[in-house]
Amino acid sequence: MYYLYDGILYWLLFNLVTFYTIFVIGLYIERVNSSRNLIEEQKEELNAINQNLELLVSKRTAELEEQNEKLRQFAFFNAHKLRGPFCRIQGLIQLQDLEGMVSVDNRLIKLKLKESIEELDRRINEIQRLVDLDEDDFG
């Protein structure tokens, strides 16, 4: 009879340990499932954030490309439109310095100097208008 009670106790103990093990495993499975759900929600949020960031990067890239194009235009303007009158003025001043060596009409030099200075002034005013327009765009 002692063995019968002993067997029943071991059977109850085995069932209790099995129940506890299954209960703990069920808790872990619930935690894993809730963690998966949380991860899925966070993935969706991150995808929305990434899309927003991609739009911002695209917009800023477009703005930078536009500014780079304006800088290229300014560099061209400076290299070709401003340098021309400036170099002519330099050359005419050098001609005036050579007056003793070469017979040059001073009135013609002054006229050409005046024309070059006026052209240089127009170009500078054009640049100022472009700069003012750009400030209105960003201001």
LINZI-V522432 format. One line per field, one symbol per residue. psi: psi as a letter, one per 30 degrees, with the letter a starting at -180 (. if undefined). burial: I if it has 16 or more other C-alpha atoms within 10 Angstrom, else O. Layout:
psi: ???
burial: ???
This chain:
psi: eefeeeeeeeeeeeeeeeeeeeeeeeeeeeeeeeeeeeeeeeeeeeeeeeeeeeeeeeeeeeeeeeeeeeeeeeeeeeeeeeeeeeeeeeeeeeeefgeeekjkjeeeeeeeeeeeeeeeeeeeeeeeeeeeeeeeef.
burial: OOOOOOOOOOOOOOOOOOOOOOOOOOOOOOOOOOOOOOOOOOOOOOOOOOOOOOOOOOOOOOOOOOOOOOOOOIOOOOOOIIOOIOOIIOOIOOIIOOOOOOOOOOOOIOOIIOOIIOIIOOIOOOIOOOOOOOOOOOO
